Amino acid sequence: MSTFPVQPLSPLDGRYRPAVAALGDFLSEAGLNRARVEVEVEWLIALTDRGLFGTIALTHAEKQSLRALYLEFGQAEIDWLAKREAVTRHDVKAVEYLVRDRLASLGLDRIAELTHFACTSEDINSTSYALTVQRAVTQVWLPKLRAIVARLGEVAEELKDAAMLARTHGQPATPTTMGKELAVFVWRLERVVGQLESSEYLAKFSGATGTWSAHLSAEPDVDWIEISRSFVEGLGLGFNELTTQIESHDWQVELYDRARHAGGILHNLATDIWTYISLGYFAQIPVAGATGSSTMPHKINPIRFENAEANLEIAGGLFATLASTLVTSRLQRDLTDSTTQRNIGVAFGHSLLALDNLQRGLGEISLARDVLLADLDGNWEVLAEAIQTVVRAEVVAGRSRVTDPYALLKELTRGRRVGAAELAEFVRGLDIGDAAKERLLALTPATYVGLAEDLVTRR
């Protein structure tokens, strides 16, 4: 029998809580319930503002006291809802009862029957999830992602002239610069961030099967579609007019696919930087007091990038599951989306944890330019591309009679190292014009980077 007090099952609520706590304000059960109270309260205000069923608009003071129910939502409300849900076995109904209870204490009994008026639970839930996900993404997750992209852009600019050996298929290849390679990631991420920033957050507010049937039964001479649209859009959300009992979740599928895509790019970044560290291109800055290995005192392990890699994989798997599950609902509604959506915070939590590690990792590395230059100097054979290309141009211009420039360079360089002196001797013996020969003799692996530096600036 365990003597432990209650322990968090997820590391997001234990070991990693400091890195992801900000998401809890929105994507926790309490955050969802607070949003539900907000939707119920604002619906009451919207109905009374229109004077429906003989009501009169609430005073400014009455609206303030009502809005305090969600603006000051705290532990007392969390506990109240937990006790009531234990009886109702229905989370949204418990929220309705909470609002009714508070209406009584505020002296607003006269509008109690407008609480949850003509709503199905999914009217409240779709709106609440749209609000909480929108706020979590725009206020917590996206700012962290933008900060990484911005920092990566700064590093790319700082290192735009840092020539390095490229490695296509893991083998020495045409040189590039570290800045240009990092700028590739910046460009990719900026594109996906733009898509994320344009994401829709949709809600429905049309009753039990999306037909406004109950609304029309109560008051047939009202434009309920317009009222619902105005209400939802007034909350800062998009309105889905044509639905079943539930909002179809397509906006969520799109959002999670984009979040997963961003995570995939960041995963690529993490594995590339890890590889650059293993090659010695990046040196890791020691953190005072930190231990790299329990037995090897010299080690500094690239744990930030390894942690990011793993958590991006977990987040990506969860985002993929959310997207594939939420896209389908049997007939007019089934309950598979309910438990699925409760894991939205888990997906964004692992993603945010990865972002935090990447941000910290980027601050704990420095470029070892001497290592890059030594690597370049040991691979002069990468200039074979330049030489055979120049020879081909000379042939076309009538300044060379070489019959197969590619084969000539292949014979010289394929599968073997060629030093600077050997390559220079080869170039001097080529049947090409003097100007072309001088250009090739002046070329080194460190200067054979084309427009890499300009590409960073043009980004």
KEDRENNU-108581 format. One record per residue (C-alpha): x, y, z. Coordinates in steps of 0.1 Angstrom, whole numbers, plus 5000, padded with zeros to 4 digits. Example, Ala and Ser with C-alpha at 12.3 -4.5 7.8 and 13.67 -1.06 7.14 Angstrom:
((5123; 4955; 5078)) ((5137; 4989; 5071)) 
***
This chain:
((5000; 5000; 5000)) ((5015; 5033; 4989)) ((5020; 5060; 5016)) ((5025; 5087; 4989)) ((5002; 5117; 4989)) ((4984; 5122; 4956)) ((5011; 5125; 4929)) ((5009; 5140; 4894)) ((5007; 5113; 4867)) ((5019; 5136; 4840)) ((5054; 5151; 4841)) ((5038; 5183; 4828)) ((5021; 5187; 4862)) ((5052; 5176; 4881)) ((5088; 5179; 4869)) ((5081; 5203; 4841)) ((5053; 5224; 4856)) ((5073; 5256; 4857)) ((5079; 5256; 4820)) ((5042; 5250; 4811)) ((5022; 5265; 4839)) ((5010; 5294; 4819)) ((4989; 5271; 4797)) ((4970; 5259; 4828)) ((4952; 5293; 4829)) ((4934; 5283; 4797)) ((4937; 5246; 4789)) ((4930; 5231; 4823)) ((4896; 5219; 4836)) ((4894; 5250; 4857)) ((4903; 5272; 4827)) ((4876; 5255; 4806)) ((4850; 5259; 4834)) ((4859; 5296; 4837)) ((4853; 5300; 4800)) ((4820; 5282; 4803)) ((4809; 5306; 4830)) ((4819; 5335; 4807)) ((4798; 5321; 4778)) ((4768; 5316; 4800)) ((4771; 5350; 4815)) ((4776; 5368; 4782)) ((4746; 5349; 4767)) ((4724; 5362; 4796)) ((4736; 5397; 4789)) ((4731; 5394; 4751)) ((4695; 5382; 4756)) ((4686; 5409; 4780)) ((4703; 5436; 4760)) ((4678; 5428; 4732)) ((4649; 5429; 4756)) ((4638; 5394; 4747)) ((4607; 5379; 4764)) ((4599; 5413; 4781)) ((4633; 5417; 4798)) ((4650; 5450; 4802)) ((4687; 5455; 4797)) ((4708; 5450; 4828)) ((4724; 5481; 4844)) ((4761; 5487; 4841)) ((4765; 5477; 4877)) ((4745; 5445; 4873)) ((4766; 5435; 4842)) ((4798; 5442; 4862)) ((4786; 5419; 4890)) ((4777; 5392; 4866)) ((4810; 5394; 4847)) ((4828; 5391; 4880)) ((4816; 5355; 4881)) ((4842; 5347; 4855)) ((4867; 5375; 4859)) ((4871; 5366; 4896)) ((4867; 5328; 4890)) ((4888; 5310; 4916)) ((4892; 5282; 4940)) ((4858; 5287; 4956)) ((4841; 5282; 4922)) ((4864; 5252; 4913)) ((4854; 5235; 4945)) ((4817; 5243; 4941)) ((4816; 5229; 4906)) ((4835; 5197; 4917)) ((4809; 5190; 4944)) ((4779; 5197; 4921)) ((4793; 5177; 4892)) ((4797; 5148; 4915)) ((4759; 5148; 4917)) ((4749; 5159; 4882)) ((4775; 5138; 4865)) ((4774; 5165; 4838)) ((4800; 5193; 4837)) ((4781; 5219; 4817)) ((4750; 5214; 4838)) ((4770; 5220; 4869)) ((4782; 5253; 4854)) ((4746; 5263; 4847)) ((4737; 5256; 4883)) ((4766; 5277; 4895)) ((4754; 5307; 4874)) ((4719; 5302; 4887)) ((4732; 5301; 4923)) ((4751; 5333; 4918)) ((4722; 5350; 4902)) ((4702; 5344; 4933)) ((4729; 5360; 4955)) ((4731; 5390; 4932)) ((4693; 5396; 4933)) ((4689; 5387; 4896)) ((4664; 5359; 4900)) ((4642; 5375; 4874)) ((4665; 5363; 4846)) ((4674; 5329; 4861)) ((4654; 5310; 4834)) ((4675; 5327; 4807)) ((4705; 5308; 4820)) ((4716; 5283; 4794)) ((4685; 5294; 4774)) ((4679; 5272; 4743)) ((4715; 5259; 4745)) ((4728; 5225; 4741)) ((4760; 5217; 4760)) ((4779; 5219; 4728)) ((4769; 5255; 4723)) ((4787; 5263; 4755)) ((4815; 5239; 4750)) ((4824; 5248; 4714)) ((4825; 5284; 4723)) ((4845; 5278; 4755)) ((4870; 5256; 4737)) ((4874; 5281; 4710)) ((4881; 5308; 4736)) ((4905; 5288; 4757)) ((4925; 5274; 4727)) ((4926; 5309; 4711)) ((4939; 5325; 4742)) ((4964; 5297; 4750)) ((4978; 5298; 4715)) ((4979; 5336; 4710)) ((4990; 5346; 4746)) ((5013; 5317; 4755)) ((5023; 5293; 4728)) ((5027; 5315; 4698)) ((5047; 5342; 4716)) ((5072; 5315; 4727)) ((5074; 5302; 4691)) ((5079; 5337; 4677)) ((5107; 5344; 4703)) ((5126; 5313; 4690)) ((5121; 5323; 4654)) ((5133; 5358; 4662)) ((5164; 5345; 4681)) ((5172; 5321; 4653)) ((5170; 5350; 4629)) ((5195; 5370; 4650)) ((5219; 5340; 4651)) ((5215; 5335; 4614)) ((5225; 5371; 4608)) ((5254; 5369; 4632)) ((5267; 5338; 4614)) ((5259; 5346; 4578)) ((5296; 5348; 4569)) ((5306; 5317; 4589)) ((5317; 5293; 4560)) ((5312; 5256; 4568)) ((5313; 5224; 4550)) ((5279; 5212; 4539)) ((5271; 5175; 4544)) ((5246; 5161; 4519)) ((5239; 5125; 4527)) ((5263; 5130; 4556)) ((5292; 5134; 4532)) ((5313; 5165; 4525)) ((5295; 5187; 4500)) ((5295; 5222; 4485)) ((5302; 5246; 4513)) ((5276; 5269; 4528)) ((5275; 5292; 4558)) ((5260; 5284; 4592)) ((5240; 5315; 4590)) ((5224; 5305; 4557)) ((5215; 5270; 4571)) ((5198; 5285; 4601)) ((5181; 5311; 4579)) ((5165; 5281; 4561)) ((5148; 5272; 4593)) ((5138; 5308; 4600)) ((5121; 5310; 4566)) ((5103; 5277; 4570)) ((5091; 5287; 4605)) ((5080; 5322; 4595)) ((5058; 5307; 4568)) ((5041; 5283; 4593)) ((5038; 5310; 4619)) ((5020; 5331; 4594)) ((4995; 5303; 4588)) ((4991; 5298; 4626)) ((4984; 5335; 4630)) ((4956; 5334; 4605)) ((4940; 5304; 4622)) ((4902; 5305; 4627)) ((4886; 5298; 4660)) ((4850; 5288; 4653)) ((4820; 5282; 4676)) ((4784; 5272; 4670)) ((4753; 5284; 4690)) ((4724; 5268; 4673)) ((4708; 5243; 4697)) ((4705; 5206; 4700)) ((4710; 5196; 4664)) ((4720; 5229; 4649)) ((4685; 5240; 4637)) ((4675; 5267; 4663)) ((4643; 5247; 4669)) ((4640; 5255; 4706)) ((4647; 5292; 4699)) ((4620; 5294; 4673)) ((4595; 5276; 4696)) ((4601; 5302; 4722)) ((4601; 5332; 4699)) ((4594; 5327; 4662)) ((4597; 5363; 4651)) ((4633; 5368; 4660)) ((4663; 5364; 4637)) ((4681; 5338; 4659)) ((4709; 5332; 4634)) ((4718; 5369; 4635)) ((4716; 5369; 4673)) ((4738; 5339; 4676)) ((4763; 5352; 4650)) ((4765; 5386; 4668)) ((4770; 5369; 4701)) ((4798; 5346; 4690)) ((4816; 5372; 4669)) ((4813; 5396; 4699)) ((4834; 5372; 4718)) ((4862; 5375; 4692)) ((4854; 5342; 4675)) ((4843; 5330; 4641)) ((4807; 5317; 4637)) ((4799; 5284; 4622)) ((4763; 5286; 4610)) ((4758; 5251; 4596)) ((4765; 5223; 4621)) ((4751; 5192; 4637)) ((4748; 5192; 4675)) ((4785; 5200; 4676)) ((4808; 5225; 4659)) ((4826; 5203; 4634)) ((4861; 5209; 4648)) ((4876; 5214; 4614)) ((4893; 5246; 4626)) ((4909; 5225; 4654)) ((4921; 5200; 4629)) ((4937; 5227; 4608)) ((4953; 5243; 4639)) ((4968; 5211; 4653)) ((4981; 5201; 4619)) ((4999; 5235; 4616)) ((5012; 5232; 4652)) ((5025; 5197; 4643)) ((5041; 5210; 4612)) ((5059; 5237; 4631)) ((5070; 5211; 4656)) ((5083; 5190; 4627)) ((5105; 5219; 4615)) ((5117; 5225; 4650)) ((5125; 5188; 4654)) ((5146; 5190; 4623)) ((5164; 5221; 4638)) ((5170; 5202; 4671)) ((5185; 5172; 4653)) ((5207; 5194; 4631)) ((5221; 5214; 4660)) ((5227; 5182; 4679)) ((5247; 5169; 4649)) ((5266; 5202; 4646)) ((5275; 5199; 4683)) ((5287; 5163; 4678)) ((5309; 5176; 4649)) ((5323; 5203; 4671)) ((5308; 5231; 4650)) ((5290; 5244; 4681)) ((5307; 5245; 4715)) ((5284; 5242; 4745)) ((5287; 5268; 4772)) ((5291; 5252; 4806)) ((5263; 5260; 4831)) ((5277; 5265; 4866)) ((5269; 5236; 4889)) ((5255; 5214; 4861)) ((5266; 5178; 4857)) ((5268; 5162; 4822)) ((5275; 5126; 4833)) ((5274; 5108; 4866)) ((5308; 5092; 4858)) ((5325; 5113; 4831)) ((5332; 5147; 4845)) ((5343; 5162; 4812)) ((5309; 5159; 4795)) ((5285; 5186; 4785)) ((5255; 5168; 4769)) ((5232; 5185; 4744)) ((5202; 5178; 4767)) ((5182; 5209; 4757)) ((5180; 5197; 4721)) ((5174; 5161; 4730)) ((5146; 5171; 4754)) ((5131; 5193; 4727)) ((5134; 5165; 4701)) ((5115; 5140; 4724)) ((5088; 5164; 4735)) ((5082; 5175; 4699)) ((5076; 5139; 4690)) ((5052; 5134; 4718)) ((5034; 5167; 4709)) ((5033; 5157; 4673)) ((5017; 5124; 4680)) ((4991; 5140; 4702)) ((4983; 5167; 4676)) ((4980; 5140; 4650)) ((4956; 5121; 4672)) ((4935; 5152; 4680)) ((4933; 5160; 4643)) ((4924; 5125; 4632)) ((4898; 5120; 4659)) ((4881; 5153; 4660)) ((4875; 5154; 4622)) ((4848; 5127; 4626)) ((4815; 5125; 4647)) ((4789; 5098; 4642)) ((4757; 5111; 4627)) ((4746; 5143; 4646)) ((4769; 5137; 4676)) ((4790; 5112; 4695)) ((4811; 5117; 4726)) ((4845; 5108; 4713)) ((4854; 5145; 4710)) ((4848; 5151; 4747)) ((4876; 5131; 4762)) ((4898; 5139; 4732)) ((4896; 5177; 4736)) ((4906; 5173; 4773)) ((4941; 5164; 4760)) ((4945; 5197; 4740)) ((4965; 5211; 4769)) ((4987; 5180; 4771)) ((4996; 5184; 4734)) ((5004; 5221; 4737)) ((5021; 5214; 4770)) ((5047; 5191; 4755)) ((5051; 5214; 4726)) ((5057; 5244; 4749)) ((5082; 5224; 4769)) ((5101; 5217; 4737)) ((5100; 5254; 4728)) ((5113; 5263; 4763)) ((5142; 5238; 4759)) ((5150; 5251; 4724)) ((5151; 5287; 4735)) ((5174; 5278; 4764)) ((5195; 5256; 4742)) ((5201; 5283; 4717)) ((5214; 5305; 4745)) ((5239; 5278; 4756)) ((5259; 5273; 4724)) ((5286; 5292; 4706)) ((5301; 5287; 4671)) ((5336; 5272; 4669)) ((5347; 5290; 4637)) ((5382; 5274; 4639)) ((5366; 5239; 4637)) ((5346; 5249; 4607)) ((5377; 5263; 4589)) ((5397; 5233; 4597)) ((5370; 5210; 4584)) ((5369; 5231; 4552)) ((5406; 5230; 4548)) ((5406; 5192; 4550)) ((5382; 5188; 4521)) ((5395; 5206; 4491)) ((5379; 5180; 4468)) ((5345; 5198; 4473)) ((5358; 5223; 4447)) ((5355; 5196; 4420)) ((5320; 5209; 4414)) ((5333; 5244; 4407)) ((5361; 5232; 4385)) ((5340; 5210; 4363)) ((5313; 5236; 4360)) ((5339; 5263; 4349)) ((5354; 5239; 4324)) ((5320; 5232; 4309)) ((5314; 5269; 4305)) ((5348; 5273; 4289)) ((5340; 5245; 4264)) ((5307; 5262; 4254)) ((5326; 5295; 4250)) ((5351; 5278; 4227)) ((5380; 5283; 4251)) ((5385; 5246; 4260)) ((5386; 5213; 4241)) ((5380; 5190; 4272)) ((5355; 5163; 4261)) ((5340; 5153; 4295)) ((5347; 5177; 4323)) ((5326; 5158; 4348)) ((5343; 5125; 4342)) ((5377; 5142; 4344)) ((5370; 5156; 4379)) ((5353; 5124; 4390)) ((5385; 5105; 4382)) ((5405; 5129; 4403)) ((5383; 5133; 4434)) ((5357; 5106; 4438)) ((5362; 5087; 4471)) ((5395; 5103; 4479)) ((5409; 5134; 4496)) ((5426; 5160; 4474)) ((5448; 5187; 4490)) ((5452; 5223; 4480)) ((5485; 5218; 4463)) ((5473; 5188; 4442)) ((5442; 5206; 4432)) ((5461; 5238; 4422)) ((5485; 5217; 4401)) ((5455; 5201; 4384)) ((5439; 5235; 4376)) ((5471; 5249; 4362)) ((5472; 5220; 4337)) ((5436; 5225; 4325)) ((5428; 5235; 4289)) ((5408; 5266; 4298)) ((5412; 5304; 4295)) ((5436; 5323; 4318)) ((5408; 5343; 4335)) ((5389; 5312; 4344)) ((5421; 5295; 4356)) ((5429; 5325; 4378)) ((5393; 5324; 4393)) ((5397; 5287; 4402)) ((5432; 5291; 4416)) ((5419; 5319; 4439)) ((5390; 5297; 4451)) ((5392; 5279; 4485)) ((5366; 5258; 4503)) ((5360; 5287; 4527)) ((5353; 5311; 4499)) ((5332; 5287; 4478)) ((5299; 5297; 4494)) ((5281; 5314; 4465)) ((5254; 5338; 4476)) ((5250; 5322; 4511)) ((5256; 5354; 4529)) ((5233; 5375; 4507)) ((5206; 5349; 4511)) ((5205; 5355; 4548)) ((5202; 5393; 4543)) ((5175; 5388; 4517)) ((5153; 5366; 4539)) 
***
